[in-house]
Amino acid sequence: MHGNVYDMVEDCWNNTYVGAPSNGSAWTTGDCVRHVTRGGCFDDFPESLHVAARGWVGPPTRRTTLIGFRVARTLGPQRLSRATD
């Protein structure tokens, strides 16, 4: 899903994917002063807007109109209540 800004994710910056978690969890080791950004923003060329687009952001540029984030929540199993007479 792409929005109007780059998405800053929890992963710390690493130059390659060597040693990256293979289970989909965040990569919390490496250069954690710089965080990974994904996607693209409103002022990019269309050919550079794709899911695999990956960059980094670090202080002081974390505060900019080009960087955003998405809030995600893990939901547990739902319980269905059943009315009984």
Distance bins in CASP14 RR format, pairs under 12 A and 6 or more apart:
PFRMAT RR
TARGET T0000
AUTHOR 0000-0000-0000
RMODE 2
METHOD distances of the structure
MODEL  1
1 7 0 0 0 0 1 0 0 0 0 0 0
1 38 0 0 0 0 0 1 0 0 0 0 0
1 39 0 0 0 0 1 0 0 0 0 0 0
1 40 0 0 0 0 0 1 0 0 0 0 0
1 49 0 0 0 0 0 1 0 0 0 0 0
1 51 0 0 0 0 1 0 0 0 0 0 0
1 70 1 0 0 1 0 0 0 0 0 0 0
1 72 0 0 0 0 0 1 0 0 0 0 0
2 38 0 0 0 0 1 0 0 0 0 0 0
2 39 1 0 1 0 0 0 0 0 0 0 0
2 40 1 0 0 1 0 0 0 0 0 0 0
2 41 0 0 0 0 1 0 0 0 0 0 0
2 42 0 0 0 0 0 1 0 0 0 0 0
2 44 0 0 0 0 0 1 0 0 0 0 0
2 46 0 0 0 0 0 1 0 0 0 0 0
2 48 0 0 0 0 0 1 0 0 0 0 0
2 49 1 0 0 1 0 0 0 0 0 0 0
2 50 0 0 0 0 1 0 0 0 0 0 0
2 51 1 0 0 1 0 0 0 0 0 0 0
2 52 0 0 0 0 0 1 0 0 0 0 0
2 53 0 0 0 0 1 0 0 0 0 0 0
2 68 0 0 0 0 0 1 0 0 0 0 0
2 70 0 0 0 0 0 1 0 0 0 0 0
3 38 0 0 0 0 0 1 0 0 0 0 0
3 39 0 0 0 0 1 0 0 0 0 0 0
3 40 1 0 0 1 0 0 0 0 0 0 0
3 41 1 0 0 1 0 0 0 0 0 0 0
3 42 0 0 0 0 1 0 0 0 0 0 0
3 44 0 0 0 0 0 1 0 0 0 0 0
3 49 0 0 0 0 1 0 0 0 0 0 0
3 51 0 0 0 0 0 1 0 0 0 0 0
3 66 0 0 0 0 0 1 0 0 0 0 0
3 67 0 0 0 0 0 1 0 0 0 0 0
3 68 0 0 0 0 1 0 0 0 0 0 0
3 69 0 0 0 0 0 1 0 0 0 0 0
3 70 0 0 0 0 1 0 0 0 0 0 0
4 39 0 0 0 0 0 1 0 0 0 0 0
4 40 0 0 0 0 1 0 0 0 0 0 0
4 41 1 0 0 1 0 0 0 0 0 0 0
4 42 1 0 1 0 0 0 0 0 0 0 0
4 43 0 0 0 0 1 0 0 0 0 0 0
4 44 0 0 0 0 0 1 0 0 0 0 0
4 49 0 0 0 0 0 1 0 0 0 0 0
4 65 0 0 0 0 1 0 0 0 0 0 0
4 66 0 0 0 0 1 0 0 0 0 0 0
4 67 0 0 0 0 0 1 0 0 0 0 0
4 68 0 0 0 0 1 0 0 0 0 0 0
5 37 0 0 0 0 1 0 0 0 0 0 0
5 38 0 0 0 0 0 1 0 0 0 0 0
5 39 0 0 0 0 1 0 0 0 0 0 0
5 40 1 0 0 1 0 0 0 0 0 0 0
5 41 1 0 1 0 0 0 0 0 0 0 0
5 42 1 0 0 1 0 0 0 0 0 0 0
5 43 0 0 0 0 0 1 0 0 0 0 0
5 44 0 0 0 0 0 1 0 0 0 0 0
5 49 0 0 0 0 0 1 0 0 0 0 0
5 57 0 0 0 0 0 1 0 0 0 0 0
5 64 0 0 0 0 1 0 0 0 0 0 0
5 65 1 0 0 1 0 0 0 0 0 0 0
5 66 1 0 1 0 0 0 0 0 0 0 0
5 67 1 0 1 0 0 0 0 0 0 0 0
5 68 1 0 1 0 0 0 0 0 0 0 0
5 69 0 0 0 0 1 0 0 0 0 0 0
5 70 0 0 0 0 0 1 0 0 0 0 0
6 35 0 0 0 0 0 1 0 0 0 0 0
6 36 0 0 0 0 1 0 0 0 0 0 0
6 37 1 0 1 0 0 0 0 0 0 0 0
6 38 1 0 0 1 0 0 0 0 0 0 0
6 39 1 0 1 0 0 0 0 0 0 0 0
6 40 1 0 1 0 0 0 0 0 0 0 0
6 41 1 0 1 0 0 0 0 0 0 0 0
6 42 0 0 0 0 0 1 0 0 0 0 0
6 43 0 0 0 0 0 1 0 0 0 0 0
6 44 0 0 0 0 1 0 0 0 0 0 0
6 48 0 0 0 0 0 1 0 0 0 0 0
6 49 0 0 0 0 0 1 0 0 0 0 0
6 53 0 0 0 0 1 0 0 0 0 0 0
6 54 0 0 0 0 1 0 0 0 0 0 0
6 55 1 0 0 1 0 0 0 0 0 0 0
6 56 0 0 0 0 0 1 0 0 0 0 0
6 57 1 0 0 1 0 0 0 0 0 0 0
6 61 0 0 0 0 0 1 0 0 0 0 0
6 62 0 0 0 0 0 1 0 0 0 0 0
6 64 0 0 0 0 1 0 0 0 0 0 0
6 65 0 0 0 0 0 1 0 0 0 0 0
6 66 1 0 1 0 0 0 0 0 0 0 0
6 67 1 0 1 0 0 0 0 0 0 0 0
6 68 1 0 0 1 0 0 0 0 0 0 0
6 69 0 0 0 0 1 0 0 0 0 0 0
6 70 0 0 0 0 0 1 0 0 0 0 0
7 35 0 0 0 0 0 1 0 0 0 0 0
7 36 0 0 0 0 1 0 0 0 0 0 0
7 37 1 0 0 1 0 0 0 0 0 0 0
7 38 1 0 1 0 0 0 0 0 0 0 0
7 39 1 0 0 1 0 0 0 0 0 0 0
7 40 0 0 0 0 1 0 0 0 0 0 0
7 41 0 0 0 0 1 0 0 0 0 0 0
7 51 0 0 0 0 0 1 0 0 0 0 0
7 53 0 0 0 0 1 0 0 0 0 0 0
7 54 0 0 0 0 0 1 0 0 0 0 0
7 55 0 0 0 0 0 1 0 0 0 0 0
7 57 0 0 0 0 0 1 0 0 0 0 0
7 66 0 0 0 0 0 1 0 0 0 0 0
7 67 0 0 0 0 1 0 0 0 0 0 0
7 68 1 0 0 1 0 0 0 0 0 0 0
7 69 1 0 0 1 0 0 0 0 0 0 0
7 70 1 0 1 0 0 0 0 0 0 0 0
7 71 0 0 0 0 0 1 0 0 0 0 0
7 72 0 0 0 0 0 1 0 0 0 0 0
8 26 0 0 0 0 0 1 0 0 0 0 0
8 34 0 0 0 0 0 1 0 0 0 0 0
8 35 1 0 1 0 0 0 0 0 0 0 0
8 36 1 0 0 1 0 0 0 0 0 0 0
8 37 1 0 1 0 0 0 0 0 0 0 0
8 38 0 0 0 0 1 0 0 0 0 0 0
8 39 0 0 0 0 0 1 0 0 0 0 0
8 40 0 0 0 0 0 1 0 0 0 0 0
8 41 0 0 0 0 0 1 0 0 0 0 0
8 54 0 0 0 0 0 1 0 0 0 0 0
8 55 0 0 0 0 1 0 0 0 0 0 0
8 56 0 0 0 0 1 0 0 0 0 0 0
8 57 1 0 0 1 0 0 0 0 0 0 0
8 58 0 0 0 0 1 0 0 0 0 0 0
8 61 0 0 0 0 0 1 0 0 0 0 0
8 62 1 0 0 1 0 0 0 0 0 0 0
8 63 0 0 0 0 0 1 0 0 0 0 0
8 64 0 0 0 0 0 1 0 0 0 0 0
8 66 0 0 0 0 0 1 0 0 0 0 0
8 67 1 0 1 0 0 0 0 0 0 0 0
8 68 1 0 1 0 0 0 0 0 0 0 0
8 69 1 0 1 0 0 0 0 0 0 0 0
8 70 0 0 0 0 1 0 0 0 0 0 0
8 71 0 0 0 0 0 1 0 0 0 0 0
9 24 0 0 0 0 0 1 0 0 0 0 0
9 25 0 0 0 0 0 1 0 0 0 0 0
9 26 1 0 0 1 0 0 0 0 0 0 0
9 27 0 0 0 0 1 0 0 0 0 0 0
9 28 0 0 0 0 0 1 0 0 0 0 0
9 34 0 0 0 0 0 1 0 0 0 0 0
9 35 1 0 0 1 0 0 0 0 0 0 0
9 36 1 0 1 0 0 0 0 0 0 0 0
9 37 1 0 0 1 0 0 0 0 0 0 0
9 38 1 0 1 0 0 0 0 0 0 0 0
9 39 0 0 0 0 1 0 0 0 0 0 0
9 54 0 0 0 0 1 0 0 0 0 0 0
9 55 0 0 0 0 0 1 0 0 0 0 0
9 56 0 0 0 0 0 1 0 0 0 0 0
9 57 0 0 0 0 0 1 0 0 0 0 0
9 67 0 0 0 0 0 1 0 0 0 0 0
9 68 0 0 0 0 0 1 0 0 0 0 0
9 69 1 0 0 1 0 0 0 0 0 0 0
9 70 0 0 0 0 1 0 0 0 0 0 0
9 72 0 0 0 0 0 1 0 0 0 0 0
10 21 0 0 0 0 0 1 0 0 0 0 0
10 24 0 0 0 0 0 1 0 0 0 0 0
10 25 0 0 0 0 1 0 0 0 0 0 0
10 26 1 1 0 0 0 0 0 0 0 0 0
10 27 0 0 0 0 1 0 0 0 0 0 0
10 28 1 0 0 1 0 0 0 0 0 0 0
10 29 0 0 0 0 0 1 0 0 0 0 0
10 32 0 0 0 0 1 0 0 0 0 0 0
10 35 1 0 0 1 0 0 0 0 0 0 0
10 36 0 0 0 0 1 0 0 0 0 0 0
10 37 0 0 0 0 0 1 0 0 0 0 0
10 38 0 0 0 0 0 1 0 0 0 0 0
10 69 0 0 0 0 1 0 0 0 0 0 0
10 70 0 0 0 0 0 1 0 0 0 0 0
10 71 0 0 0 0 0 1 0 0 0 0 0
10 72 0 0 0 0 1 0 0 0 0 0 0
11 17 0 0 0 0 0 1 0 0 0 0 0
11 20 0 0 0 0 1 0 0 0 0 0 0
11 21 0 0 0 0 1 0 0 0 0 0 0
11 24 0 0 0 0 1 0 0 0 0 0 0
11 25 0 0 0 0 1 0 0 0 0 0 0
11 26 1 0 1 0 0 0 0 0 0 0 0
11 27 1 0 1 0 0 0 0 0 0 0 0
11 28 1 0 0 1 0 0 0 0 0 0 0
11 29 0 0 0 0 1 0 0 0 0 0 0
11 30 0 0 0 0 1 0 0 0 0 0 0
11 31 0 0 0 0 0 1 0 0 0 0 0
11 32 0 0 0 0 1 0 0 0 0 0 0
11 34 0 0 0 0 1 0 0 0 0 0 0
11 35 1 0 0 1 0 0 0 0 0 0 0
11 36 1 0 1 0 0 0 0 0 0 0 0
11 37 0 0 0 0 1 0 0 0 0 0 0
11 38 0 0 0 0 1 0 0 0 0 0 0
11 54 0 0 0 0 1 0 0 0 0 0 0
11 55 0 0 0 0 0 1 0 0 0 0 0
11 56 0 0 0 0 1 0 0 0 0 0 0
11 57 0 0 0 0 0 1 0 0 0 0 0
12 20 0 0 0 0 0 1 0 0 0 0 0
12 21 0 0 0 0 0 1 0 0 0 0 0
12 26 0 0 0 0 1 0 0 0 0 0 0
12 27 1 0 1 0 0 0 0 0 0 0 0
12 28 1 0 1 0 0 0 0 0 0 0 0
12 29 1 0 0 1 0 0 0 0 0 0 0
12 30 1 0 1 0 0 0 0 0 0 0 0
12 31 1 0 1 0 0 0 0 0 0 0 0
12 32 1 1 0 0 0 0 0 0 0 0 0
12 33 0 0 0 0 1 0 0 0 0 0 0
12 34 1 0 0 1 0 0 0 0 0 0 0
12 35 1 0 0 1 0 0 0 0 0 0 0
12 36 1 0 0 1 0 0 0 0 0 0 0
12 56 0 0 0 0 1 0 0 0 0 0 0
12 57 0 0 0 0 0 1 0 0 0 0 0
12 58 0 0 0 0 0 1 0 0 0 0 0
13 20 0 0 0 0 0 1 0 0 0 0 0
13 27 0 0 0 0 1 0 0 0 0 0 0
13 28 0 0 0 0 0 1 0 0 0 0 0
13 29 0 0 0 0 0 1 0 0 0 0 0
13 30 1 0 0 1 0 0 0 0 0 0 0
13 31 1 0 1 0 0 0 0 0 0 0 0
13 32 1 0 0 1 0 0 0 0 0 0 0
13 33 0 0 0 0 1 0 0 0 0 0 0
13 34 1 1 0 0 0 0 0 0 0 0 0
13 35 1 0 0 1 0 0 0 0 0 0 0
13 36 1 0 1 0 0 0 0 0 0 0 0
13 37 0 0 0 0 1 0 0 0 0 0 0
13 54 0 0 0 0 1 0 0 0 0 0 0
13 55 1 0 0 1 0 0 0 0 0 0 0
13 56 1 0 1 0 0 0 0 0 0 0 0
13 57 0 0 0 0 1 0 0 0 0 0 0
13 58 0 0 0 0 1 0 0 0 0 0 0
14 20 1 0 0 1 0 0 0 0 0 0 0
14 21 0 0 0 0 0 1 0 0 0 0 0
14 26 0 0 0 0 0 1 0 0 0 0 0
14 27 1 0 0 1 0 0 0 0 0 0 0
14 28 0 0 0 0 0 1 0 0 0 0 0
14 29 1 0 0 1 0 0 0 0 0 0 0
14 30 1 0 1 0 0 0 0 0 0 0 0
14 31 1 0 0 1 0 0 0 0 0 0 0
14 32 0 0 0 0 0 1 0 0 0 0 0
14 34 0 0 0 0 1 0 0 0 0 0 0
14 35 0 0 0 0 0 1 0 0 0 0 0
14 36 0 0 0 0 1 0 0 0 0 0 0
14 54 0 0 0 0 0 1 0 0 0 0 0
14 55 0 0 0 0 0 1 0 0 0 0 0
14 56 0 0 0 0 1 0 0 0 0 0 0
15 27 0 0 0 0 0 1 0 0 0 0 0
15 30 0 0 0 0 1 0 0 0 0 0 0
15 31 0 0 0 0 1 0 0 0 0 0 0
15 34 0 0 0 0 0 1 0 0 0 0 0
15 36 0 0 0 0 0 1 0 0 0 0 0
15 54 0 0 0 0 0 1 0 0 0 0 0
15 55 0 0 0 0 0 1 0 0 0 0 0
15 56 0 0 0 0 1 0 0 0 0 0 0
16 27 0 0 0 0 0 1 0 0 0 0 0
16 30 0 0 0 0 0 1 0 0 0 0 0
16 54 0 0 0 0 0 1 0 0 0 0 0
17 24 0 0 0 0 0 1 0 0 0 0 0
17 27 0 0 0 0 1 0 0 0 0 0 0
17 36 0 0 0 0 0 1 0 0 0 0 0
17 52 0 0 0 0 0 1 0 0 0 0 0
17 54 0 0 0 0 1 0 0 0 0 0 0
18 27 0 0 0 0 0 1 0 0 0 0 0
18 30 0 0 0 0 0 1 0 0 0 0 0
19 27 0 0 0 0 1 0 0 0 0 0 0
19 29 0 0 0 0 1 0 0 0 0 0 0
19 30 0 0 0 0 0 1 0 0 0 0 0
20 26 0 0 0 0 0 1 0 0 0 0 0
20 27 1 0 1 0 0 0 0 0 0 0 0
20 28 0 0 0 0 0 1 0 0 0 0 0
20 29 0 0 0 0 1 0 0 0 0 0 0
20 30 0 0 0 0 0 1 0 0 0 0 0
20 36 0 0 0 0 0 1 0 0 0 0 0
20 54 0 0 0 0 0 1 0 0 0 0 0
21 27 1 0 1 0 0 0 0 0 0 0 0
21 28 0 0 0 0 1 0 0 0 0 0 0
21 29 0 0 0 0 1 0 0 0 0 0 0
25 74 0 0 0 0 0 1 0 0 0 0 0
26 32 0 0 0 0 0 1 0 0 0 0 0
26 35 0 0 0 0 1 0 0 0 0 0 0
26 36 0 0 0 0 1 0 0 0 0 0 0
26 72 0 0 0 0 0 1 0 0 0 0 0
27 35 0 0 0 0 0 1 0 0 0 0 0
27 36 0 0 0 0 1 0 0 0 0 0 0
27 54 0 0 0 0 0 1 0 0 0 0 0
28 35 0 0 0 0 0 1 0 0 0 0 0
28 36 0 0 0 0 0 1 0 0 0 0 0
30 36 0 0 0 0 0 1 0 0 0 0 0
30 56 0 0 0 0 0 1 0 0 0 0 0
31 55 0 0 0 0 0 1 0 0 0 0 0
31 56 1 0 0 1 0 0 0 0 0 0 0
31 57 0 0 0 0 0 1 0 0 0 0 0
31 58 0 0 0 0 1 0 0 0 0 0 0
32 56 0 0 0 0 0 1 0 0 0 0 0
32 58 0 0 0 0 1 0 0 0 0 0 0
32 59 0 0 0 0 0 1 0 0 0 0 0
33 56 0 0 0 0 1 0 0 0 0 0 0
33 57 0 0 0 0 0 1 0 0 0 0 0
33 58 1 0 0 1 0 0 0 0 0 0 0
33 59 1 0 0 1 0 0 0 0 0 0 0
33 60 0 0 0 0 0 1 0 0 0 0 0
33 61 0 0 0 0 0 1 0 0 0 0 0
33 62 0 0 0 0 0 1 0 0 0 0 0
34 54 0 0 0 0 0 1 0 0 0 0 0
34 55 0 0 0 0 1 0 0 0 0 0 0
34 56 1 0 1 0 0 0 0 0 0 0 0
34 57 1 0 0 1 0 0 0 0 0 0 0
34 58 1 0 1 0 0 0 0 0 0 0 0
34 59 0 0 0 0 1 0 0 0 0 0 0
34 61 0 0 0 0 1 0 0 0 0 0 0
34 62 0 0 0 0 1 0 0 0 0 0 0
35 54 0 0 0 0 0 1 0 0 0 0 0
35 55 0 0 0 0 1 0 0 0 0 0 0
35 56 1 0 0 1 0 0 0 0 0 0 0
35 57 1 0 0 1 0 0 0 0 0 0 0
35 58 1 0 0 1 0 0 0 0 0 0 0
35 59 0 0 0 0 0 1 0 0 0 0 0
35 61 0 0 0 0 0 1 0 0 0 0 0
35 62 1 0 0 1 0 0 0 0 0 0 0
35 67 0 0 0 0 1 0 0 0 0 0 0
35 68 0 0 0 0 0 1 0 0 0 0 0
35 69 0 0 0 0 1 0 0 0 0 0 0
36 52 0 0 0 0 0 1 0 0 0 0 0
36 53 0 0 0 0 0 1 0 0 0 0 0
36 54 1 0 0 1 0 0 0 0 0 0 0
36 55 1 0 0 1 0 0 0 0 0 0 0
36 56 1 0 1 0 0 0 0 0 0 0 0
36 57 0 0 0 0 1 0 0 0 0 0 0
36 58 0 0 0 0 0 1 0 0 0 0 0
36 67 0 0 0 0 0 1 0 0 0 0 0
36 69 0 0 0 0 0 1 0 0 0 0 0
37 44 0 0 0 0 0 1 0 0 0 0 0
37 53 0 0 0 0 1 0 0 0 0 0 0
37 54 1 0 0 1 0 0 0 0 0 0 0
37 55 1 0 1 0 0 0 0 0 0 0 0
37 56 1 0 0 1 0 0 0 0 0 0 0
37 57 1 0 1 0 0 0 0 0 0 0 0
37 58 0 0 0 0 1 0 0 0 0 0 0
37 61 0 0 0 0 0 1 0 0 0 0 0
37 62 0 0 0 0 0 1 0 0 0 0 0
37 64 0 0 0 0 0 1 0 0 0 0 0
37 66 0 0 0 0 1 0 0 0 0 0 0
37 67 1 0 0 1 0 0 0 0 0 0 0
37 68 0 0 0 0 1 0 0 0 0 0 0
37 69 0 0 0 0 1 0 0 0 0 0 0
37 70 0 0 0 0 0 1 0 0 0 0 0
38 49 0 0 0 0 0 1 0 0 0 0 0
38 50 0 0 0 0 1 0 0 0 0 0 0
38 51 1 0 0 1 0 0 0 0 0 0 0
38 52 0 0 0 0 1 0 0 0 0 0 0
38 53 1 0 0 1 0 0 0 0 0 0 0
38 54 1 0 1 0 0 0 0 0 0 0 0
38 55 1 0 0 1 0 0 0 0 0 0 0
38 56 0 0 0 0 0 1 0 0 0 0 0
38 57 0 0 0 0 0 1 0 0 0 0 0
38 67 0 0 0 0 0 1 0 0 0 0 0
38 68 0 0 0 0 0 1 0 0 0 0 0
38 69 0 0 0 0 0 1 0 0 0 0 0
38 70 0 0 0 0 0 1 0 0 0 0 0
39 48 0 0 0 0 1 0 0 0 0 0 0
39 49 1 0 0 1 0 0 0 0 0 0 0
39 50 1 0 0 1 0 0 0 0 0 0 0
39 51 1 0 0 1 0 0 0 0 0 0 0
39 52 0 0 0 0 1 0 0 0 0 0 0
39 53 1 0 1 0 0 0 0 0 0 0 0
39 54 1 0 0 1 0 0 0 0 0 0 0
39 55 0 0 0 0 1 0 0 0 0 0 0
39 66 0 0 0 0 0 1 0 0 0 0 0
39 67 0 0 0 0 0 1 0 0 0 0 0
39 68 0 0 0 0 0 1 0 0 0 0 0
39 70 0 0 0 0 0 1 0 0 0 0 0
40 46 0 0 0 0 0 1 0 0 0 0 0
40 47 0 0 0 0 0 1 0 0 0 0 0
40 48 1 0 0 1 0 0 0 0 0 0 0
40 49 1 0 1 0 0 0 0 0 0 0 0
40 50 0 0 0 0 1 0 0 0 0 0 0
40 51 0 0 0 0 1 0 0 0 0 0 0
40 52 0 0 0 0 0 1 0 0 0 0 0
40 53 1 0 1 0 0 0 0 0 0 0 0
40 54 0 0 0 0 0 1 0 0 0 0 0
40 55 0 0 0 0 1 0 0 0 0 0 0
40 66 0 0 0 0 1 0 0 0 0 0 0
40 67 0 0 0 0 0 1 0 0 0 0 0
40 68 0 0 0 0 0 1 0 0 0 0 0
41 48 0 0 0 0 1 0 0 0 0 0 0
41 49 0 0 0 0 1 0 0 0 0 0 0
41 53 0 0 0 0 1 0 0 0 0 0 0
41 55 0 0 0 0 0 1 0 0 0 0 0
41 57 0 0 0 0 0 1 0 0 0 0 0
41 64 0 0 0 0 1 0 0 0 0 0 0
41 65 0 0 0 0 1 0 0 0 0 0 0
41 66 1 0 1 0 0 0 0 0 0 0 0
41 67 0 0 0 0 1 0 0 0 0 0 0
41 68 0 0 0 0 1 0 0 0 0 0 0
42 49 0 0 0 0 1 0 0 0 0 0 0
42 65 0 0 0 0 1 0 0 0 0 0 0
42 66 0 0 0 0 1 0 0 0 0 0 0
42 68 0 0 0 0 0 1 0 0 0 0 0
43 49 0 0 0 0 0 1 0 0 0 0 0
43 64 0 0 0 0 0 1 0 0 0 0 0
43 65 0 0 0 0 1 0 0 0 0 0 0
43 66 1 0 0 1 0 0 0 0 0 0 0
44 50 0 0 0 0 0 1 0 0 0 0 0
44 53 0 0 0 0 1 0 0 0 0 0 0
44 55 0 0 0 0 0 1 0 0 0 0 0
44 66 0 0 0 0 1 0 0 0 0 0 0
45 53 0 0 0 0 0 1 0 0 0 0 0
46 53 0 0 0 0 0 1 0 0 0 0 0
47 53 0 0 0 0 0 1 0 0 0 0 0
48 54 0 0 0 0 0 1 0 0 0 0 0
48 55 0 0 0 0 0 1 0 0 0 0 0
55 61 0 0 0 0 0 1 0 0 0 0 0
55 66 0 0 0 0 0 1 0 0 0 0 0
55 67 0 0 0 0 0 1 0 0 0 0 0
56 62 0 0 0 0 0 1 0 0 0 0 0
56 67 0 0 0 0 0 1 0 0 0 0 0
57 63 0 0 0 0 1 0 0 0 0 0 0
57 64 1 0 0 1 0 0 0 0 0 0 0
57 66 0 0 0 0 1 0 0 0 0 0 0
57 67 1 0 1 0 0 0 0 0 0 0 0
57 68 0 0 0 0 1 0 0 0 0 0 0
57 69 0 0 0 0 0 1 0 0 0 0 0
58 64 0 0 0 0 0 1 0 0 0 0 0
58 67 0 0 0 0 1 0 0 0 0 0 0
59 67 0 0 0 0 0 1 0 0 0 0 0
60 67 0 0 0 0 0 1 0 0 0 0 0
61 67 1 0 0 1 0 0 0 0 0 0 0
62 68 0 0 0 0 1 0 0 0 0 0 0
62 69 0 0 0 0 0 1 0 0 0 0 0
END
